[in-house]
Amino acid sequence: MLIIDCHGHQTIVPKAHLDYRAAQKAHLADPSLPNPILPEMSDDEIREGIEANQLKLVKERGADLTLFSPRASAMEPHVGDAETSKNWSIACNNLIHRVTQLFPDTFIGVCMLPQTPGGSLDNSIAELERCVTELDFVGCNLNPDPSGGHWTAPPLTDRYWYPIYEKMVELEVPAMVHVSGSCNPTFHATGSYYIAADTNAFMQFLQGNLFKDFPDLKFVIPHGGGAVPYHWGRYRGLADMLKQPPLDEHVMKNIYFDSCVYHQPGIDLLFDVIDIDNIMFGSEMVGAVRGIDPQTGQYFDDTKRYLDNLNLSDEDRYKVFEGNARRVYPRLDALLKKRGK
């Protein structure tokens, strides 16, 4: 059995990549400055950050491979214009591709999309197609709030989003619903904004009928589904009040949660409430919560440890660690089969 982590980000990047972003922002502040060109960096520079961080921890914690995307908090679709977002997405996704080439047995690409508040999705569609068809990526991160915490985008069930959904279905790739950094001081990025976005996305899906139009569309709601599992009775009751079908019929054939929940009671609740077919192992390691839990002496984001403590059956363990990911990400499954796995 493979241990597949469905939620990884490249949180440590070479200096040239950071310098490129700084130059982009400088150009936005002063257009007389040159528009930066895409950064160059050596394989050794990329290896240095990966080997000392994600690769080291993947091996230490017993995983086999990670679905790897650009750092979520640095996607920043609210910064600059559509051209800025497009170029930044290309730079970030190209860097992920380099990682997957250097460590093909450990990292599989998932792309960020060049979204812009109130803007067209044309660039996002083009970049998704490039990453999937040219770089062998297997999924994408879709930001439901490109404004960075001001919530100006329409609900995920709105027809505004339909062009990207059509491309996702055509390419057979799911999207992880994932916001970026918050520019609204009301929302702490990882402690409030991320969890709110996860919860909002689920409620939008519940209120709408998106999956009647796109029965093959798939979403991963990260961070354990936000507040949803903890308030499952509320959402079941709301579905009934809104005259929607039961949740297992209405949305749960298309929505999946990861296990980025950073304590044992939270994982226990997730698995008590949500069907095993809708949960995938994820850690977001070297991400939102990087420290050691003083109560356990273990890293908060070592989520495999919590799953191991559940004493799952062999069948359920396979689903959570491998089978569900291969089912939700068909291109991942095809890639692994091609490799004889």
Buried (B, 14 or more C-beta within 10 A) or exposed (E): EBBBBBBBBBBBBBEBBEEBBEBBBEBBEEEEEEEBEEBEBEEEBBBEBBEEBBBEBBEEBEBBBBBBBBBBBBBBBBBBEBEBBBBBBBBBBBBBBBBBBBBEEBBBBBBBBBBBBEBEBEBBBBBBEBBBEEBBBBBBBBBBBBBBBBBEBEBBBEEBBBBBBBBBBEBBBBBBBBBBBBBBEEBEBBEBBBBBBBBBBBBBBBBBEBBEEBEBBBBBBBBBBBBBBBBBEEBBEBBEEEEBEEBEEBBBBBBBBBBBBBEBEBBBBBBEBBEBBBBBBBBBBBBBBEEEBEEEEEBBBBBBBBBEEBEBEEEBBBBBBBBBBBBBBBBBBBBBEEEEE
